[in-house]
């Protein structure tokens, strides 16, 4: 989370290629523990079904050179508590 306000927040995930070769595409996945709903996302393509979130690379940032990174950012809403996901997967 990079910032928050009553009923909303901004978050980001950094996708870093730690391998020895460039990536040609990437996907992120996580499950929010509450009722968080992403309202806008940049540097990726969003699918959200209930609490489950999947983010695929955008057409312009799928290729990440070895040692390089891409930052995905989003804004979201919630009510009640705003607990972070337990883990984020990257493939």
C-alpha positions in Angstrom: 0.0 0.0 0.0 1.4 3.4 -1.0 -1.4 5.6 0.4 -4.8 5.3 2.0 -7.9 7.3 2.8 -11.3 6.4 4.4 -12.8 3.6 2.2 -9.9 3.5 -0.3 -6.2 3.0 -0.9 -3.5 2.9 -3.6 -1.3 -0.1 -3.9 1.6 -1.3 -6.1 3.4 -4.5 -6.9 6.9 -4.6 -8.4 7.5 -7.4 -10.8 11.3 -8.1 -11.0 13.1 -10.5 -13.3 15.7 -12.1 -11.0 16.6 -14.8 -13.5 19.4 -14.8 -16.1 17.2 -14.3 -19.1 14.5 -11.9 -20.2 10.9 -12.6 -19.5 8.4 -12.4 -22.4 5.3 -12.2 -20.3 4.2 -12.3 -16.7 1.1 -12.9 -14.5 0.3 -11.9 -10.9 -2.3 -13.4 -8.6 -3.6 -12.8 -5.1 -6.7 -13.0 -3.0 -7.8 -10.1 -0.9 -8.9 -11.2 2.6 -11.7 -8.7 2.7 -14.1 -7.0 0.3 -11.4 -4.9 -1.5 -12.3 -4.0 -5.1 -9.8 -2.6 -7.6 -11.3 0.4 -9.3 -8.4 1.3 -11.6 -5.1 -0.4 -12.5 -2.1 0.7 -14.6 0.7 -1.2 -16.3 -1.3 -4.4 -16.5 -4.5 -6.1 -17.5 -6.9 -6.8 -14.6 -9.4 -9.6 -13.9 -11.1 -9.6 -10.5 -13.7 -12.1 -9.5 -14.8 -11.5 -5.9 -11.7 -11.4 -3.8 -9.5 -13.2 -6.4 -7.3 -10.9 -8.5 -5.3 -11.7 -11.6 -3.1 -9.2 -13.4 -1.4 -10.0 -16.7 1.2 -7.9 -18.4 0.0 -5.0 -20.6 0.8 -5.2 -24.3 3.7 -2.7 -23.8 5.4 -4.2 -20.6 5.4 -8.0 -21.0 9.1 -8.1 -21.8 11.3 -7.6 -18.8 15.1 -7.8 -19.2 17.1 -9.8 -16.8 17.5 -7.7 -13.7 14.7 -5.3 -14.9 11.3 -4.6 -13.3 7.8 -3.3 -14.0 5.6 -1.6 -11.4 1.9 -2.3 -11.4 -0.2 0.3 -9.6 -3.9 0.4 -8.6 -6.5 2.1 -6.6 -9.2 0.2 -4.7 -12.1 0.6 -2.4 -13.2 -1.3 0.7 -15.4 -1.2 3.7 -14.6 -2.6 7.1 -11.0 -3.7 7.5 -8.3 -3.3 4.9 -5.9 -6.2 5.5 -3.2 -7.0 2.9 -3.2 -10.3 1.0 -1.2 -13.1 2.7 0.9 -13.7 -0.5 1.2 -12.7 -4.2 2.1 -15.3 -6.8 4.1 -14.4 -10.0 4.4 -16.6 -13.1 
